[in-house]
Amino acid sequence: MATSLLSSSLCIHKEVCSQIHLYTFGGLLGKSNVSLKETSFLGTSLSNHLKSEFTPTIPKNKAQCNQRKISASIVSGQTMSTTPTITHATTPGKKTLRTGSVIITGASSGLGLASAKALAETGKWHVIMACRDFLKAERAAKSAGIAKENYTIMHLDLSSLESVKQFVDNFRRSGRPLDALVCNAAVYQPTAKEPTFTADGFELSVGTNHLGHFLLSRLLLDDLKQSDYPSKRLIIVGSITGNTNTLAGNVPPKAGLGDLRGFSGGLNGLNSSAMIDGGKFDGAKAYKDSKVCNMLTMQEFHRRFHEDTGITFASLYPGCIATTGLFREHIPLFRILFPPFQKYITKGFVSEEESGKRLAQVVSDPSLTKSGVYWSWNKDSASFENQLSQEASDVEKARKMWEISERLVGLA
Ligand SMILES: NC(=O)c1ccc[n+]([C@@H]2O[C@H](COP(=O)([O-])OP(=O)(O)OC[C@H]3O[C@@H](n4cnc5c(N)ncnc54)[C@H](OP(=O)(O)O)[C@@H]3O)[C@@H](O)[C@H]2O)c1
């Protein structure tokens, strides 16, 4: 009945239907010859080549050595990961790790909050919730039932490079180690007619989702390097919508960075376009482009730093979490119809709780230590290494995008 109700609504509200179609999965109802690798509801089989690459770090100094004596523990590798079950800290008969310290950006709602809760509940992690709205984050943590001693809220506004630097200073002053960093926060402006800009004058979606995170992760790389945690990780949340090798990624406007001419010009909408490819502003495309940058950044990090640092760099598509605040700027009817559309028609819907477990798995599961991977989950909630689109895995474009990003955030 829900389905038939929804179908008739969709016929009546063509505009909304096309908007739902546009965001992600509408195209699945039609025909296409693109390869289907990403969505959990498509039943993609579990890749069997996941293997543990657990490599303990060698203590560099006496302090680390002493800390090791206290916290030394062995994380056993598994060959395959299935359901995103979060292991609890106290396994009888085994030594426990020291509490890990993870920063999650945008932990005040949706995926960020759900993963903060999933990690905190294991008792193995202290979560630094890096949020722009302190009160909202506090209320969210309380209502999610995260125990006070398991989280700290620190201010971070990714749409300001100054705020990113201030956050890094504050974090260092806290004296906590950094064992995992999750770049999760994002804005999505599908209905915006005109671009808006960050404090530094970059188009807001790319400025926040990519450039803010780029500076944050570059600055915190040294802190991650110094961690003595057995598996230190830098996770950048990706999306199906940026991957044009999927049906959802083929729904217009498609992601496309072009020759990066707008990006190179600073995305300021004055002497350069606000769009990376130099084209006319489109809020939905700007979001998808930012996700391509996120996935390219993860791979470039892997190429540049994995071997020397042992840090695991990874990205993921957590599934379609149709209920989150990401869609807050969409028209009201879209927000009403999108969740049932995903639940009953495409069957691509993933609850916030489930998506939080998936992200927590990428942060802490001993079997997901492989670096340079873009994780997805099949219909049985089993993780597998997914393929990125040609553009989202273009080595030359990643290098160019990295170099321009360095210049824009003042690192070069
Ligand atoms: N929802 C999906 O179906 C889906 C699918 C694939 C990937 N993703 C990805 O999942 C991630 C989380 O999205 P979500 O769905 O959980 O959306 P969400 O509920 O809207 O969460 C986004 C978070 O980002 C924060 N944020 C936005 N601008 C910020 C800024 N300038 N500085 C600091 N934090 C900022 C928000 O803070 P406030 O609470 O203060 O607004 C919020 O906590 C994103 O990377 C998104 O691309 C989502």
The ligand as an ORCA input file, in Angstrom:
! r2SCAN-3c Opt
* xyz 0 1
  N      22.719     10.842      3.653
  C      23.137     10.052      2.651
  O      22.358      9.354      2.008
  C      24.579      9.994      2.288
  C      24.974      9.118      1.267
  C      26.325      9.064      0.921
  C      27.246      9.822      1.593
  N      26.831     10.680      2.571
  C      27.859     11.468      3.235
  O      27.747     11.287      4.629
  C      28.323     12.413      5.291
  C      27.406     12.887      6.405
  O      26.188     13.320      5.838
  P      24.792     13.094      6.568
  O      23.918     12.432      5.578
  O      24.995     12.500      7.900
  O      24.284     14.604      6.666
  P      23.976     15.536      7.947
  O      23.108     14.837      8.907
  O      23.505     16.821      7.361
  O      25.385     15.735      8.606
  C      26.301     16.662      8.103
  C      27.146     17.169      9.222
  O      28.086     18.098      8.677
  C      28.114     19.221      9.514
  N      28.591     20.413      8.825
  C      28.052     21.043      7.765
  N      28.762     22.139      7.473
  C      29.793     22.203      8.362
  C      30.839     23.103      8.582
  N      30.999     24.213      7.848
  N      31.714     22.858      9.595
  C      31.549     21.770     10.385
  N      30.558     20.886     10.228
  C      29.676     21.104      9.233
  C      26.679     19.377      9.985
  O      26.674     20.231     11.110
  P      25.319     20.928     11.660
  O      24.643     19.872     12.456
  O      25.833     22.060     12.462
  O      24.530     21.342     10.457
  C      26.338     17.940     10.286
  O      26.831     17.562     11.545
  C      28.600     13.436      4.200
  O      29.955     13.404      3.863
  C      27.762     12.960      3.030
  O      28.314     13.357      1.802
  C      25.528     10.766      2.957
*
